[in-house]
Amino acid sequence: MTFRLDFEAADLTQDAYLGGKLALWQPRRGYRAGVDPVLLAAAVPARTGQSVLELGCGVGAAILCLGARVTGLSLTGVELSKAHAALARRNGAGALEVIPADIADLPQELRQRQFDHVIANPPYFDRDASKPSAEPLREVAHGEALPLETWVRVAAKRLKPGGMVHVIHRTERLHQLIRALPADLGSIEVLPIVSRSGRAPERIILRAKKNGRGAFKLHAPLVMHKGDRHQSDAGEDYTPLARAVLREGAALAF
């Protein structure tokens, strides 16, 4: 697949995240970061002085949301698209190291480093069971080109002992994600994300620890919206916790 090397100014929008604490340049068309990278960032229990690697960082939404919540982190992102990597570098304004690379073929310098945290928002759709998007940049974000095994294997190799990996994905692929985890990732925890109370979860965040030996934990779901159905187009109907995460940059404790 051919990737654009840059974007014209007219191709971009600058969008506010975390209630205006973070502004991100991103393409006007194709994949645009929504709530998923914000939720992923909120789930990471990073502490000042730690290092974070994001695999497939896009324009930097997830890792920069994490950096906005926790100061003093060392942030590194890997992105296949050089155009998106350039936007991530611009959005990071010097606070984010961006490496244009395929995660399946990381540069030697990066393969020699380990991190306290690795995060990833892999493409959601297995194209053996779904149709590709006609929009190339959207297809790159949503269509799985590398198997989940590659994502979690690379994540595990880049983790320090005791480090944590966090992955957000669709619920129906949770069994594949767990099965793909290498043997040195344990202490698995899963946080379901539901749109409204009483509904089945569409997303999950999975946490695993390098050399962890804790019991598997399935947590109570994060409910995103109030009520059992959409009531009005006037204003937001986020639950207090969801609003605190999305608008105030609060942590999402498992």
C-alpha positions in Angstrom: 0.0 0.0 0.0 1.3 3.5 -0.9 1.3 6.1 1.9 1.2 9.9 1.6 4.4 11.5 2.7 2.7 14.8 3.9 -0.6 16.7 4.2 -1.5 20.0 2.8 -2.7 22.6 5.3 -6.3 22.3 3.9 -6.2 18.6 4.6 -5.9 19.1 8.3 -7.9 20.1 11.3 -6.8 21.0 14.8 -9.0 19.3 17.4 -9.2 19.7 21.2 -8.9 16.8 23.6 -9.1 16.5 27.4 -11.3 19.6 27.6 -8.8 21.7 25.7 -5.7 20.6 27.6 -4.4 19.0 24.3 -4.7 20.1 20.7 -4.0 17.7 17.9 -3.5 18.2 14.2 -5.0 15.3 12.2 -6.3 14.6 8.7 -9.7 16.0 7.8 -10.5 12.8 6.0 -9.7 9.1 6.8 -9.2 7.9 10.3 -9.6 10.5 13.0 -8.8 9.8 16.7 -12.0 9.5 18.8 -12.5 8.4 22.4 -10.6 5.1 22.2 -7.1 6.5 22.4 -8.2 8.7 25.3 -9.5 5.8 27.2 -6.4 3.7 26.5 -4.2 6.5 27.8 -6.3 6.9 30.9 -5.9 3.3 31.8 -2.1 3.4 32.0 -0.8 3.7 35.6 2.3 5.5 34.6 4.4 7.6 37.0 6.7 10.5 36.5 10.1 9.4 35.3 8.9 6.3 33.5 9.1 5.5 29.8 6.3 4.7 27.4 6.3 3.3 23.9 3.2 3.3 21.7 3.0 0.9 18.8 1.2 2.5 15.8 0.9 5.9 17.4 -0.9 7.6 14.5 -1.0 11.4 15.1 -0.1 10.7 18.8 -3.5 10.9 20.4 -3.1 8.2 23.0 0.5 8.8 24.1 0.1 12.6 24.2 -3.1 12.2 26.3 -1.1 10.1 28.7 1.7 12.7 28.7 -0.8 15.5 29.4 -2.0 13.6 32.5 1.3 12.4 33.8 4.2 14.9 33.6 7.8 13.9 33.3 7.4 10.8 31.1 9.7 9.7 28.3 7.4 9.2 25.3 8.2 7.3 22.1 5.9 6.4 19.3 6.3 4.1 16.3 4.2 4.9 13.2 4.3 3.2 9.8 2.8 6.2 7.8 5.4 8.9 7.4 2.7 11.5 7.0 1.0 10.5 10.3 4.5 10.3 12.0 5.2 13.9 10.9 1.9 15.0 12.5 2.6 13.1 15.7 6.0 14.8 15.9 4.3 18.2 15.3 1.7 17.5 17.9 4.3 16.4 20.4 6.2 19.7 20.1 9.4 18.1 21.2 7.9 16.0 24.0 7.4 12.9 21.8 10.1 10.9 20.0 8.5 9.6 16.8 10.1 6.7 14.8 8.7 6.0 11.3 8.9 2.2 11.1 6.9 -1.0 10.7 6.4 -2.5 14.1 7.3 -5.9 12.6 10.7 -4.5 11.5 11.8 -2.1 14.2 15.2 -0.4 13.8 18.0 -1.9 15.7 18.4 1.1 18.0 14.8 0.6 19.2 15.2 -3.1 19.6 17.9 -2.5 22.1 15.6 -0.4 24.4 13.0 -1.4 27.0 10.1 0.6 28.4 8.0 0.7 31.6 4.8 0.8 29.5 3.8 -0.2 26.0 0.4 0.8 24.6 -1.3 -0.1 21.4 -4.6 0.5 19.6 -4.2 -2.1 16.8 -6.5 -2.1 13.7 -9.8 -3.6 14.8 -11.0 -5.6 11.7 -9.7 -8.9 10.5 -9.9 -8.4 6.7 -10.3 -12.2 6.2 -13.8 -11.7 7.7 -14.6 -8.1 6.6 -14.5 -5.7 3.7 -11.7 -3.1 3.3 -12.4 0.6 3.4 -12.2 2.5 0.1 -10.4 5.3 1.9 -6.6 4.3 2.1 -5.8 6.1 5.3 -8.9 4.8 7.1 -8.1 1.3 5.9 -4.6 1.6 7.4 -6.1 2.4 10.8 -8.9 -0.1 10.8 -7.8 -3.0 8.6 -5.5 -5.6 10.2 -2.3 -5.9 8.1 -0.3 -7.6 10.9 -1.8 -10.4 13.1 -2.4 -9.6 16.8 0.4 -12.1 17.7 2.9 -9.6 16.1 1.5 -6.7 18.1 1.7 -8.4 21.5 5.0 -10.2 20.8 6.7 -6.9 19.9 5.1 -5.2 22.9 6.4 -8.0 25.2 9.9 -7.7 23.9 10.0 -4.0 24.5 8.8 -4.2 28.1 11.1 -4.1 31.1 10.6 -6.9 33.7 7.5 -5.9 35.6 6.4 -3.5 32.9 2.8 -3.3 31.6 1.2 -3.5 28.2 -2.2 -2.0 27.6 -4.2 -2.7 24.4 -7.7 -1.5 23.4 -9.7 -3.6 21.0 -13.1 -4.9 20.0 -14.8 -7.3 22.4 -15.3 -10.1 19.9 -11.6 -10.3 19.4 -10.7 -10.6 23.1 -10.3 -14.4 22.9 -7.8 -14.0 20.0 -6.0 -11.3 21.9 -5.6 -13.4 25.0 -4.5 -16.4 23.0 -1.9 -14.3 21.2 -0.2 -13.2 24.4 3.3 -14.7 24.8 4.0 -16.8 27.9 6.0 -14.0 29.6 2.9 -11.7 29.8 0.7 -12.5 32.8 -1.4 -11.0 35.5 -4.0 -10.3 32.8 -6.8 -7.9 33.5 -9.7 -6.9 31.3 -11.9 -3.8 31.5 -15.1 -3.9 29.4 -16.4 -0.7 27.9 -20.2 -0.4 27.4 -22.0 2.5 25.7 -25.0 2.3 28.2 -25.9 0.3 31.3 -27.4 -3.1 30.4 -25.7 -3.3 27.0 -23.1 -5.7 25.8 -19.5 -4.3 25.7 -18.2 -3.3 22.3 -14.6 -2.5 23.4 -12.2 -3.8 26.0 -8.9 -2.7 27.5 -6.5 -5.5 28.2 -3.7 -5.1 30.7 -0.9 -7.6 31.1 2.4 -7.5 33.1 5.8 -8.7 32.0 6.6 -11.8 34.1 3.3 -11.3 36.0 1.8 -14.2 37.9 -1.4 -12.7 39.3 -4.9 -14.3 38.7 -7.0 -13.2 35.8 -9.3 -10.3 36.6 -12.5 -9.3 34.7 -13.5 -5.9 36.0 -16.9 -4.2 36.2 -17.5 -2.3 32.9 -16.9 1.3 32.3 -20.3 2.8 31.3 -19.9 5.7 28.9 -23.4 7.2 28.7 -26.2 7.9 31.2 -29.6 6.1 30.8 -30.5 3.0 28.8 -31.0 4.9 25.5 -30.2 8.1 23.7 -32.5 10.8 25.0 -31.6 14.1 23.3 -29.1 15.7 21.0 -28.8 18.7 23.3 -25.5 18.4 25.2 -23.5 15.4 26.2 -24.8 12.5 28.3 -21.6 11.0 29.5 -21.5 9.4 32.9 -19.5 11.3 35.5 -16.5 8.9 35.2 -16.5 9.0 31.4 -16.7 12.7 31.4 -13.9 13.0 33.9 -11.7 10.8 31.7 -12.6 12.4 28.4 -12.9 16.1 29.4 -10.7 16.4 32.5 -7.9 14.0 31.8 -8.7 11.8 34.8 -7.1 8.4 35.3 -9.2 5.3 34.6 -8.4 3.0 37.5 -8.9 -0.7 36.9 
